[in-house]
Amino acid sequence: MAPARRTVWVLLALSVVLNLRSCWTFTCPSICKCSLKSDTCYKDTGEKLSCTRETQLRSQAAPSFIRNLRLTHLPLNEVPSNAFRGLINVSRIEISQSDCTRYIRNHALLSLHSLTEIQIQNIRNLISIEKGAFTDLPKLRYLSICNTGIIHFPDFSTISSLVILDELGDNMQLHSIPANAFQGITEESVYMKIIKNGFKEIKSHAFNGTKLDKLILKDNRYLRNIHEDAFEGASGPTVLDVSSTALDTLPRRGLEHLKVLIARSTPYLKTLPPLESLLELEVAEITYPSHCCAFHTWRRKDNFYRDHSADIVTDLYDINLQYPDLQLSLCPGPFQCTPESDAFNPCEDLLGYSFLRSVTWLITVFAVAGNMAVLVVLIISHQKLNVSRFLICNLAFADLCMGIYLLLIAAMDYHSRKEYYNHATFWQTGAGCGVAGFLTVFASELSVYTLTMITLERWHTITNAMHKNKRLRLRHVVAMMAGGWGFSLLAALLPVLGVSSYTKVSICLPMDIESLASQVYVVALLLLNVTAFFIICYCYVRIYLSIHNPDLAIRHGDSKIAKRMAVLIFTDFICMAPISFFGISAALRMPLITVSHSKILLVLFYPINSLCNPFLYTIFTRSFRKDIRLLLSRCSFCHARAEFYRAQTFCSNNLNQTFSVVADQTCTTDGHS
């Protein structure tokens, strides 16, 4: 049974192959004269194919009933001149599925007065359609040239009647649309569907002489440039589709009458032409929501707006307008744009509010200058690197990174002011926002970790002031800070690797909580910061109690120390509490404030530590002033004061060892607090 069944299947397969083979052969149409073999590719055409008025009249078929002429699997190297000259009543010609045909010669389709449609498709070896191939075709309305290998743009100048370029597609060897490519194609409005080709550019005056109604350019994935004057000399288009292309901009001229713009899946189209060049736009389907903000806020019909603003304000749908110098688009009907802006990307400038710009620059200047001063003085001073200096250097570096983040945000806000919609995509999806986001997460986590380490080190040292062998050594602190650096780098890298994202909002914070992993990541970071705050509070309370203890109180000034500790705790609280509270609520999908309002918190409270730390922990301390004077003395300044500090240092080395340990740590607590 098995061999017989196998034989049946083999016979069926052979039958299918033979039937398909019969479909692949060329059949001579009844109105043509042919002397061709179906399995041969002929290079010399001679009289082997003739479909003319004469052959049609001599054919046995009634000439008037032949409307469609279909030539499939044509075994000719070329379609010769005059191949279809003068055919009667033929309204449609299709040439397709040929592996032999390489050329369509001049006047190949000549004087076909009834022809309304031409289809040339699936001829992958076709490399040339010669100039004048389509001549004297007064009723031609539809033309389709698909899936060929043509290397030069076809000539349409002798058509003069085409209404629909039904499809010019899948011609991957076409690399550009040249100047005057469609000149003379028709005097009527024309629909063009030019898709899935190998175009890289559309040159100047490409559509000169045409009346464009709809122009479909989608899926030309290599198309990067449409020349500024591509539509010069043309009327229209009214509909333009550039979806799934590599365009990075649209021409500034020629789109004045555009009513519908479709640009879906165009990731490189990050900027728009001047909005005044899209005066009649009514519908936009685009890739990025920031562009919808542009369309909703552009300046149009100034005089009309001034005269009628009082009447129309109450009728406008809700738009979060943050561009005071731009006026609303006053289209005669409702303007449609997708995708609309969302809660994470409202229609506003990067910082949103004018007063935030001034505050951001102020905080940035002090944060960068203060932390730079701390790093420079501590690094170039000749003082021995101890645990305290090492930790302060790490803290200053972390806070400097936060200052640089603020500088990037402030600079981008200044650069894109009043037209952020034109920069939003470039900024949020580019390297700038990625760098800014990485810096802020790294700086925030390293700063919190270092503050916690400073507090723990002080508490441990003061608690064990009488036990010198229990004090932390520099090597121990270096190892612990290495762990902090590793954790901070990992936290900053996760959004780059896909856990949350820096591209969600304009200020480049990881606010994407769409996935469970992203939500866990955001909540975990916020909870760790809250935990660090409570550890700092607990340690400072313990430090104060230890210093106030009569057994350890070797100096006066407890109230001064307590005040400094209160300042440190207060700055940590106003930095972490509002951010953590509103951040955790948002991460749990219960947002209490909008992104616009959260920018106020993020600018006024988020960088507070980076602003205050260099002053509270270093610049306002005696040891820092001492380092400054010693450095100045090397430059011929403050000699007397520097000698005083050197003498003080010499004397302090001769004090009682136990007294020195306790006093020095107490001074450190006072000074660096």
C-alpha positions as CSV (number, residue, x, y, z in Angstrom):
1,M,0.0,0.0,0.0
2,A,2.8,2.4,0.9
3,P,4.6,2.2,-2.5
4,A,1.3,2.6,-4.4
5,R,0.3,5.7,-2.3
6,R,3.7,7.2,-2.9
7,T,3.3,6.6,-6.7
8,V,-0.1,8.4,-6.6
9,W,1.4,11.4,-4.9
10,V,4.3,11.5,-7.4
11,L,1.8,11.5,-10.3
12,L,-0.3,14.2,-8.8
13,A,2.8,16.4,-8.3
14,L,3.9,15.8,-11.9
15,S,0.4,16.8,-13.0
16,V,0.5,20.0,-11.0
17,V,3.9,20.8,-12.5
18,L,2.7,20.2,-16.0
19,N,-0.3,22.4,-15.5
20,L,1.8,25.2,-14.1
21,R,4.2,24.8,-17.0
22,S,1.3,25.3,-19.4
23,C,0.5,28.5,-17.5
24,W,4.0,29.8,-17.9
25,T,4.0,29.5,-21.7
26,F,3.3,32.3,-24.1
27,T,0.0,32.2,-26.0
28,C,-0.3,34.4,-29.1
29,P,-3.4,36.7,-28.9
30,S,-5.9,36.1,-31.7
31,I,-5.5,39.6,-33.1
32,C,-1.7,39.3,-33.4
33,K,0.6,37.5,-35.7
34,C,3.3,35.4,-34.0
35,S,6.1,33.0,-35.0
36,L,7.6,32.4,-31.6
37,K,8.5,29.4,-29.5
38,S,7.5,29.7,-25.9
39,D,10.8,28.3,-24.5
40,T,13.1,30.7,-26.3
41,C,14.2,34.3,-25.6
42,Y,14.5,36.0,-28.9
43,K,16.9,38.9,-29.4
44,D,16.0,39.5,-33.0
45,T,12.3,40.5,-33.1
46,G,11.9,40.7,-36.9
47,E,8.3,39.8,-37.7
48,K,8.0,37.3,-34.8
49,L,5.3,39.4,-33.0
50,S,3.0,41.9,-34.7
51,C,-0.2,43.3,-33.0
52,T,-1.2,46.1,-35.4
53,R,-4.3,47.3,-37.1
54,E,-3.6,45.1,-40.1
55,T,-3.2,41.9,-38.1
56,Q,-6.3,42.7,-36.1
57,L,-8.4,43.2,-39.3
58,R,-7.0,39.9,-40.8
59,S,-7.7,37.9,-37.7
60,Q,-10.7,35.5,-37.5
61,A,-11.9,37.1,-34.3
62,A,-14.3,40.0,-34.6
63,P,-12.0,43.0,-34.1
64,S,-14.6,45.2,-32.4
65,F,-15.0,42.8,-29.5
66,I,-11.3,42.7,-28.5
67,R,-11.0,45.1,-25.6
68,N,-8.1,43.7,-23.6
69,L,-4.8,42.6,-25.0
70,R,-2.8,40.5,-22.5
71,L,0.8,39.4,-23.2
72,T,2.2,37.2,-20.5
73,H,5.6,35.3,-20.5
74,L,6.6,37.2,-23.7
75,P,9.7,35.5,-25.0
76,L,11.1,38.7,-26.7
77,N,14.2,40.5,-25.6
78,E,12.4,43.8,-26.5
79,V,9.0,45.2,-27.3
80,P,9.8,46.7,-30.7
81,S,8.7,50.0,-32.2
82,N,5.2,50.0,-33.7
83,A,4.5,46.7,-32.1
84,F,0.9,47.8,-31.3
85,R,0.4,50.5,-33.9
86,G,-3.1,51.5,-34.6
87,L,-5.1,48.7,-32.8
88,I,-8.8,49.3,-33.0
89,N,-11.0,49.4,-29.9
90,V,-8.3,48.0,-27.6
91,S,-8.7,49.8,-24.3
92,R,-6.3,47.8,-22.1
93,I,-2.9,46.4,-22.8
94,E,-1.0,44.3,-20.2
95,I,2.6,43.1,-20.6
96,S,3.7,40.9,-17.7
97,Q,5.5,37.9,-16.3
98,S,8.3,37.9,-18.7
99,D,11.9,36.8,-17.9
100,C,13.1,37.7,-21.4
101,T,12.0,41.3,-22.1
102,R,14.7,43.9,-21.4
103,Y,13.6,46.9,-23.5
104,I,10.4,48.7,-24.6
105,R,11.4,50.6,-27.6
106,N,10.5,54.1,-28.9
107,H,6.9,54.2,-30.3
108,A,6.2,50.7,-29.0
109,L,2.7,51.9,-28.1
110,L,1.8,54.3,-30.8
111,S,-1.5,55.7,-32.1
112,L,-3.8,53.7,-29.9
113,H,-6.8,56.0,-29.9
114,S,-9.0,53.8,-27.8
115,L,-6.4,52.8,-25.2
116,T,-7.3,53.8,-21.6
117,E,-5.1,51.6,-19.5
118,I,-1.5,50.2,-19.7
119,Q,-0.1,47.7,-17.2
120,I,3.6,46.7,-17.3
121,Q,4.4,44.5,-14.3
122,N,6.5,41.7,-13.0
123,I,9.2,42.0,-15.7
124,R,12.2,42.0,-13.4
125,N,14.8,42.0,-16.3
126,L,13.2,45.1,-18.0
127,I,15.9,47.8,-17.8
128,S,14.7,50.5,-20.2
129,I,11.5,52.1,-21.4
130,E,12.7,54.4,-24.1
131,K,11.6,58.0,-24.6
132,G,8.5,58.2,-26.7
133,A,7.4,54.7,-26.0
134,F,4.0,56.1,-25.1
135,T,3.0,58.3,-28.0
136,D,-0.4,59.5,-29.4
137,L,-2.5,57.9,-26.7
138,P,-5.3,60.5,-26.4
139,K,-7.6,58.5,-24.1
140,L,-5.0,57.0,-21.8
141,R,-6.1,57.4,-18.2
142,Y,-4.4,54.7,-16.2
143,L,-0.7,53.6,-16.2
144,S,0.9,51.1,-14.0
145,I,4.6,50.1,-14.1
146,C,5.4,47.7,-11.3
147,N,8.1,45.3,-10.2
148,T,10.6,45.9,-13.0
149,G,14.3,46.5,-13.2
150,I,14.2,49.9,-15.1
151,I,17.2,52.0,-14.3
152,H,16.0,55.3,-15.9
153,F,12.8,57.1,-15.1
154,P,10.2,56.6,-17.8
155,D,9.3,59.4,-20.2
156,F,5.7,60.6,-19.8
157,S,6.0,63.8,-21.8
158,T,4.2,62.4,-24.9
159,I,1.1,61.1,-23.0
160,S,-0.8,64.4,-22.4
161,S,-4.0,62.6,-21.1
162,L,-3.0,60.6,-18.0
163,V,-5.3,61.2,-15.0
164,I,-4.1,58.4,-12.7
165,L,-0.5,57.1,-12.5
166,D,-2.1,54.0,-11.0
167,E,1.1,52.6,-9.6
168,L,4.8,53.2,-10.2
169,G,6.1,50.7,-7.7
170,D,8.7,48.1,-6.8
171,N,11.2,49.5,-9.3
172,M,14.2,49.2,-7.0
173,Q,16.8,50.4,-9.6
174,L,15.2,53.8,-9.9
175,H,17.2,56.1,-7.6
176,S,15.7,59.5,-8.2
177,I,12.8,61.4,-9.8
178,P,14.5,63.8,-12.2
179,A,13.5,67.4,-13.1
180,N,10.4,67.7,-15.4
181,A,9.7,64.0,-15.0
182,F,5.9,64.5,-15.5
183,Q,5.8,67.6,-17.6
184,G,3.1,67.3,-20.3
185,I,1.5,64.3,-18.7
186,T,-1.9,65.9,-18.6
187,E,-3.7,69.3,-18.3
188,E,-6.1,67.8,-15.7
189,S,-5.6,67.0,-12.0
190,V,-3.6,63.8,-11.7
191,Y,-3.4,61.1,-9.0
192,M,0.1,59.6,-8.6
193,K,0.9,56.5,-6.6
194,I,4.7,56.1,-6.5
195,I,5.5,53.5,-3.9
196,K,8.1,51.0,-2.9
197,N,10.8,52.1,-5.3
198,G,14.5,52.7,-4.8
199,F,14.3,56.5,-4.8
200,K,16.8,58.3,-2.7
201,E,15.8,61.8,-3.8
202,I,13.3,63.8,-5.7
203,K,15.0,66.6,-7.6
204,S,14.2,70.2,-8.2
205,H,11.2,70.9,-10.5
206,A,10.4,67.1,-10.6
207,F,6.6,67.8,-10.7
208,N,6.9,70.9,-12.9
209,G,3.9,71.4,-15.2
210,T,1.5,69.1,-13.4
211,K,-1.8,69.6,-11.5
212,L,-1.3,67.3,-8.5
213,D,-4.4,66.1,-6.7
214,K,-3.0,63.2,-4.6
215,L,0.6,62.2,-4.4
216,I,1.4,58.9,-2.6
217,L,5.1,58.4,-1.9
218,K,4.8,55.9,0.9
219,D,7.1,52.9,1.4
220,N,10.0,54.4,-0.5
221,R,12.2,53.5,2.4
222,Y,15.4,55.0,0.9
223,L,13.8,58.3,0.1
224,R,15.8,60.9,2.2
225,N,15.3,64.2,0.4
226,I,12.7,66.1,-1.5
227,H,14.3,69.1,-3.0
228,E,13.0,72.5,-1.9
229,D,11.8,73.3,-5.4
230,A,10.5,69.8,-6.3
231,F,7.0,71.3,-6.6
232,E,8.1,74.4,-8.3
233,G,5.9,75.0,-11.4
234,A,3.3,72.5,-10.2
235,S,-0.2,73.1,-8.8
236,G,-0.9,71.1,-5.6
237,P,-0.7,68.5,-4.2
238,T,-3.8,68.6,-2.0
239,V,-3.0,65.2,-0.4
240,L,0.6,64.0,0.3
241,D,1.5,60.6,1.8
242,V,5.2,60.1,2.8
243,S,4.7,57.3,5.3
244,S,7.5,54.8,5.8
245,T,10.2,56.9,4.2
246,A,13.5,58.1,5.4
247,L,12.7,61.8,4.9
248,D,14.1,64.1,7.6
249,T,12.3,67.2,6.4
250,L,9.6,68.4,4.0
251,P,10.2,71.1,1.3
252,R,9.5,74.7,2.4
253,R,7.9,75.6,-0.9
254,G,5.1,74.1,-2.9
255,L,2.8,72.8,-0.1
256,E,0.6,75.9,0.2
257,H,-2.5,74.1,-1.0
258,L,-1.9,70.9,0.9
259,K,-5.0,69.8,2.8
260,V,-4.0,66.3,4.0
261,L,-0.6,65.3,5.2
262,I,0.1,61.6,6.0
263,A,3.5,60.9,7.5
264,R,3.1,57.8,9.6
265,S,6.2,55.7,10.5
266,T,8.7,58.4,9.4
267,P,11.1,58.3,12.4
268,Y,13.6,60.7,10.8
269,L,11.0,63.4,10.1
270,K,11.7,65.3,13.3
271,T,11.3,68.8,12.1
272,L,8.6,70.6,10.2
273,P,8.8,73.2,7.4
274,P,7.8,76.8,8.4
275,L,4.2,76.4,9.4
276,E,3.2,79.4,7.2
277,S,3.9,77.1,4.2
278,L,1.0,74.8,5.2
279,L,-1.7,77.4,5.2
280,E,-4.6,75.2,4.1
281,L,-3.8,72.0,6.0
282,E,-6.8,70.4,7.6
283,V,-5.8,66.8,8.4
284,A,-2.4,65.5,9.6
285,E,-1.5,61.9,10.4
286,I,2.0,62.0,11.6
287,T,4.5,60.1,13.6
288,Y,5.2,62.3,16.7
289,P,2.7,64.0,18.9
290,S,5.0,67.1,19.2
291,H,4.2,67.9,15.6
292,C,0.5,68.1,16.5
293,C,1.4,70.7,19.0
294,A,3.0,72.7,16.2
295,F,-0.1,72.5,14.1
296,H,-2.3,73.5,17.0
297,T,-0.2,76.6,17.8
298,W,0.9,78.0,14.5
299,R,0.4,81.6,13.5
300,R,-2.3,82.0,10.9
301,K,-4.5,84.9,9.8
302,D,-3.3,87.5,12.3
303,N,-5.8,90.1,11.4
304,F,-8.7,87.6,11.7
305,Y,-7.5,86.5,15.1
306,R,-7.3,90.0,16.4
307,D,-10.7,90.9,15.1
308,H,-12.5,87.8,16.2
309,S,-10.5,86.3,19.1
310,A,-13.2,87.4,21.7
311,D,-15.9,85.5,19.8
312,I,-14.0,82.3,19.2
313,V,-12.2,81.7,22.5
314,T,-15.2,80.0,24.1
315,D,-15.7,77.7,21.1
316,L,-12.2,76.3,21.0
317,Y,-11.6,72.8,22.2
318,D,-9.2,72.4,25.1
319,I,-5.6,72.9,24.0
320,N,-2.8,73.2,26.5
321,L,-1.3,76.3,24.9
322,Q,2.1,77.3,26.3
323,Y,3.4,79.4,23.4
324,P,2.1,82.9,24.1
325,D,3.6,84.4,20.9
326,L,1.9,81.9,18.6
327,Q,-1.7,82.0,17.7
328,L,-4.2,79.2,17.3
329,S,-4.8,77.8,13.8
330,L,-8.1,79.2,12.7
331,C,-9.2,76.5,10.2
332,P,-12.7,76.9,8.8
333,G,-13.5,73.5,10.3
334,P,-12.2,71.4,13.1
335,F,-8.5,70.6,12.5
336,Q,-7.6,66.9,12.9
337,C,-4.2,65.7,13.9
338,T,-3.0,62.4,15.2
339,P,-1.3,61.3,17.4
340,E,-2.5,64.0,19.9
341,S,-0.2,65.1,22.7
342,D,-0.5,63.1,25.9
343,A,0.0,63.6,29.6
344,F,3.7,62.9,29.2
345,N,4.2,65.3,26.3
346,P,2.0,68.3,26.7
347,C,2.1,71.1,24.2
348,E,4.6,73.4,25.9
349,D,8.3,74.3,25.9
350,L,10.8,72.1,27.5
351,L,10.7,73.8,30.9
352,G,7.1,74.9,30.4
353,Y,7.1,78.1,32.6
354,S,9.1,81.3,32.1
355,F,10.1,81.6,35.8
356,L,11.6,78.1,35.7
357,R,14.1,79.2,33.2
358,S,15.6,81.8,35.5
359,V,15.6,79.5,38.5
360,T,17.1,76.7,36.5
361,W,20.0,78.8,35.3
362,L,20.6,80.2,38.8
363,I,20.7,76.7,40.3
364,T,22.9,75.4,37.4
365,V,25.5,78.2,37.9
366,F,25.8,77.7,41.6
367,A,25.8,73.9,41.4
368,V,28.4,73.7,38.7
369,A,30.6,76.4,40.2
370,G,30.4,75.2,43.8
371,N,31.1,71.6,43.0
372,M,33.9,72.5,40.6
373,A,35.5,74.7,43.3
374,V,35.3,71.9,45.8
375,L,36.9,69.3,43.5
376,V,39.7,71.7,42.4
377,V,40.6,72.8,45.9
378,L,40.5,69.2,47.4
379,I,42.4,67.7,44.5
380,I,45.2,70.2,44.1
381,S,45.7,70.9,47.8
382,H,48.7,69.2,49.5
383,Q,46.6,67.8,52.3
384,K,46.7,64.1,52.8
385,L,43.7,62.3,51.4
386,N,41.7,61.0,54.3
387,V,38.3,59.3,54.6
388,S,36.4,62.6,54.9
389,R,38.1,64.2,51.9
390,F,37.6,61.1,49.8
391,L,33.9,61.1,50.5
392,I,33.5,64.8,49.9
393,C,35.2,64.4,46.5
394,N,32.8,61.7,45.5
395,L,29.9,63.8,46.7
396,A,31.1,66.9,44.7
397,F,31.6,64.8,41.6
398,A,28.0,63.4,41.8
399,D,26.6,66.9,42.4
400,L,28.6,68.2,39.5
401,C,27.0,65.6,37.2
402,M,23.6,66.9,38.4
403,G,24.7,70.4,37.6
404,I,25.7,69.3,34.1
405,Y,22.3,67.7,33.6
406,L,20.6,70.9,34.5
407,L,22.9,72.8,32.1
408,L,21.9,70.5,29.3
409,I,18.2,71.0,30.0
410,A,18.6,74.7,30.4
411,A,20.6,75.0,27.2
412,M,18.1,72.9,25.2
413,D,15.2,74.9,26.5
414,Y,17.0,78.1,25.5
415,H,17.7,76.7,22.0
416,S,14.2,75.5,21.4
417,R,12.2,78.2,23.1
418,K,8.8,78.9,21.5
419,E,9.3,76.1,19.0
420,Y,10.1,73.1,21.1
421,Y,7.7,71.1,18.9
422,N,10.2,71.3,16.1
423,H,13.0,70.0,18.4
424,A,11.1,67.6,20.7
425,T,11.6,64.5,18.7
426,F,15.2,65.2,17.8
427,W,15.9,65.9,21.5
428,Q,14.0,63.1,23.2
429,T,15.0,60.3,20.8
430,G,18.6,61.6,20.3
431,A,21.8,61.2,22.2
432,G,21.3,64.5,24.1
433,C,18.4,63.3,26.1
434,G,20.0,59.9,26.7
435,V,23.2,61.6,28.1
436,A,21.1,63.9,30.2
437,G,19.0,61.1,31.6
438,F,22.0,58.9,32.3
439,L,23.8,61.8,34.2
440,T,20.8,62.7,36.3
441,V,20.0,59.1,37.5
442,F,23.7,58.4,38.0
443,A,24.3,61.7,39.9
444,S,21.1,61.3,42.0
445,E,21.9,57.8,43.1
446,L,25.6,58.4,43.7
447,S,24.8,61.5,45.7
448,V,22.3,59.8,47.9
449,Y,24.6,56.9,48.4
450,T,27.6,59.1,49.3
451,L,25.5,61.2,51.7
452,T,24.5,58.0,53.4
453,M,28.1,56.9,53.6
454,I,29.3,60.3,55.0
455,T,26.6,60.1,57.7
456,L,27.4,56.5,58.6
457,E,31.1,57.2,58.7
458,R,30.6,60.2,61.1
459,W,28.3,58.2,63.3
460,H,30.6,55.2,63.5
461,T,33.7,57.3,64.2
462,I,32.1,59.5,66.9
463,T,30.5,56.5,68.5
464,N,33.9,54.8,68.6
465,A,35.9,57.9,69.3
466,M,37.8,56.3,72.2
467,H,38.6,53.2,70.1
468,K,41.1,54.2,67.4
469,N,41.4,50.6,66.1
470,K,37.7,50.7,65.2
471,R,37.8,53.7,63.0
472,L,37.2,53.2,59.3
473,R,40.2,53.1,57.1
474,L,40.4,54.7,53.7
475,R,40.7,51.3,52.0
476,H,37.4,50.2,53.6
477,V,35.6,53.3,52.4
478,V,37.0,53.0,48.9
479,A,35.6,49.5,48.7
480,M,32.2,50.6,49.8
481,M,32.2,53.6,47.4
482,A,33.1,51.2,44.6
483,G,29.9,49.4,45.3
484,G,28.0,52.7,45.2
485,W,29.5,53.6,41.9
486,G,28.6,50.2,40.5
487,F,25.0,50.5,41.7
488,S,24.7,54.0,40.4
489,L,26.0,53.1,37.0
490,L,23.7,50.1,36.8
491,A,20.7,52.2,37.8
492,A,21.6,54.8,35.1
493,L,22.2,52.1,32.4
494,L,18.9,50.2,32.8
495,P,16.8,52.7,30.9
496,V,19.3,52.6,28.1
497,L,18.9,48.8,28.0
498,G,15.1,49.0,27.8
499,V,14.0,49.0,31.5
500,S,12.0,52.2,31.5
501,S,13.2,54.9,29.1
502,Y,14.7,58.4,29.0
503,T,12.6,59.4,25.9
504,K,9.2,59.5,27.6
505,V,9.3,63.1,28.8
506,S,11.2,66.2,27.7
507,I,13.3,66.5,30.9
508,C,14.7,63.0,30.2
509,L,13.8,61.3,33.5
510,P,12.9,57.5,33.5
511,M,9.1,58.0,33.7
512,D,8.1,55.2,31.4
513,I,6.2,52.6,33.5
514,E,4.4,50.7,30.7
515,S,6.0,47.4,31.6
516,L,6.1,45.7,35.0
517,A,9.9,45.8,34.9
518,S,9.9,49.5,34.3
519,Q,7.4,50.1,37.1
520,V,9.4,48.0,39.6
521,Y,12.5,49.9,38.6
522,V,11.1,53.3,39.2
523,V,9.4,52.4,42.5
524,A,12.5,50.6,43.7
525,L,14.7,53.7,43.1
526,L,12.3,56.0,44.9
527,L,11.9,53.6,47.9
528,L,15.7,53.3,48.2
529,N,16.0,57.1,48.3
530,V,13.4,57.3,51.0
531,T,15.2,54.6,53.0
532,A,18.4,56.5,52.6
533,F,16.8,59.6,54.0
534,F,15.5,57.8,57.1
535,I,19.0,56.3,57.7
536,I,20.5,59.8,57.5
537,C,18.0,61.1,60.0
538,Y,18.6,58.3,62.4
539,C,22.4,58.7,62.2
540,Y,22.3,62.4,62.8
541,V,20.1,62.0,65.8
542,R,22.5,59.4,67.2
543,I,25.4,61.7,66.5
544,Y,23.8,64.6,68.3
545,L,23.0,62.3,71.3
546,S,26.6,61.1,71.3
547,I,28.0,64.6,71.3
548,H,25.6,65.7,74.0
549,N,26.6,62.8,76.2
550,P,28.7,64.1,79.1
551,D,31.1,61.3,78.8
552,L,32.0,62.4,75.2
553,A,31.3,66.2,75.4
554,I,34.7,67.6,75.3
555,R,33.8,71.0,73.8
556,H,30.9,73.4,73.9
557,G,28.7,74.4,71.0
558,D,26.1,71.6,71.0
559,S,23.3,74.0,69.9
560,K,25.4,75.1,66.9
561,I,26.0,71.5,65.9
562,A,22.4,70.7,66.3
563,K,21.4,73.6,64.0
564,R,23.8,72.5,61.3
565,M,22.5,69.0,61.5
566,A,18.9,70.3,61.3
567,V,19.9,72.2,58.1
568,L,21.3,69.1,56.5
569,I,18.2,67.0,57.4
570,F,15.9,69.7,56.1
571,T,17.7,70.0,52.7
572,D,17.6,66.3,52.3
573,F,13.9,66.3,53.2
574,I,12.8,69.0,50.8
575,C,14.9,67.3,48.1
576,M,13.5,63.7,48.6
577,A,10.1,64.0,50.1
578,P,8.0,65.7,47.3
579,I,9.8,63.9,44.5
580,S,9.4,60.5,46.2
581,F,5.8,61.0,47.2
582,F,4.5,62.2,43.8
583,G,6.9,59.9,42.0
584,I,5.7,56.7,43.8
585,S,2.1,57.7,43.3
586,A,2.7,58.2,39.6
587,A,4.6,54.9,39.3
588,L,1.6,53.1,40.9
589,R,-0.5,54.7,38.1
590,M,-2.2,57.1,40.5
591,P,-0.7,60.4,39.4
592,L,-1.6,63.4,41.6
593,I,0.0,66.1,39.4
594,T,0.6,66.6,35.7
595,V,4.0,66.4,34.0
596,S,3.8,70.2,33.5
597,H,3.5,70.8,37.3
598,S,6.0,68.1,38.1
599,K,8.7,70.2,36.3
600,I,8.3,72.7,39.0
601,L,9.2,70.1,41.7
602,L,12.0,68.6,39.5
603,V,13.6,72.0,39.0
604,L,13.0,73.6,42.4
605,F,13.5,70.5,44.7
606,Y,15.2,67.7,42.8
607,P,18.6,69.5,42.5
608,I,18.5,71.1,46.0
609,N,21.1,68.7,47.4
610,S,23.4,69.4,44.4
611,L,23.1,73.1,45.1
612,C,23.5,73.0,48.8
613,N,25.9,70.1,49.4
614,P,29.1,71.9,48.3
615,F,28.3,74.8,50.6
616,L,27.0,72.9,53.6
617,Y,29.6,70.1,53.6
618,T,32.7,71.9,52.3
619,I,32.7,75.6,51.3
620,F,31.3,76.9,54.6
621,T,33.7,74.8,56.8
622,R,36.9,76.0,58.4
623,S,39.0,73.2,56.8
624,F,38.0,74.4,53.3
625,R,38.8,78.0,54.1
626,K,42.1,76.8,55.5
627,D,42.8,74.9,52.2
628,I,41.9,78.0,50.2
629,R,44.4,80.2,52.1
630,L,47.2,77.6,51.9
631,L,46.6,77.5,48.1
632,L,46.6,81.3,47.9
633,S,49.8,81.4,49.9
634,R,51.5,79.5,47.1
635,C,50.5,82.4,44.8
636,S,52.0,85.1,47.2
637,F,48.7,85.8,49.0
638,C,47.6,85.3,52.6
639,H,51.1,84.5,53.9
640,A,50.3,85.4,57.5
641,R,47.2,83.4,57.7
642,A,48.8,80.4,56.1
643,E,51.7,80.5,58.6
644,F,49.1,80.5,61.4
645,Y,47.5,77.4,60.0
646,R,50.8,75.7,59.7
647,A,51.7,76.5,63.3
648,Q,48.3,75.3,64.4
649,T,48.7,72.0,62.6
650,F,52.2,71.6,64.1
651,C,50.9,72.2,67.7
652,S,47.9,69.9,67.2
653,N,50.2,67.0,66.4
654,N,51.7,67.2,69.9
655,L,48.4,67.0,71.8
656,N,47.3,64.0,73.8
657,Q,46.4,61.1,71.4
658,T,43.0,60.3,72.9
659,F,42.0,63.9,73.1
660,S,43.0,64.4,69.5
661,V,40.9,61.6,68.3
662,V,37.7,62.8,69.9
663,A,38.3,66.5,69.3
664,D,39.2,66.0,65.7
665,Q,36.1,64.0,64.9
666,T,33.9,66.5,66.8
667,C,35.4,69.3,64.8
668,T,34.8,67.4,61.6
669,T,31.2,66.9,62.5
670,D,30.9,70.6,63.3
671,G,32.9,71.8,60.2
672,H,31.5,69.5,57.5
673,S,28.0,69.8,58.8
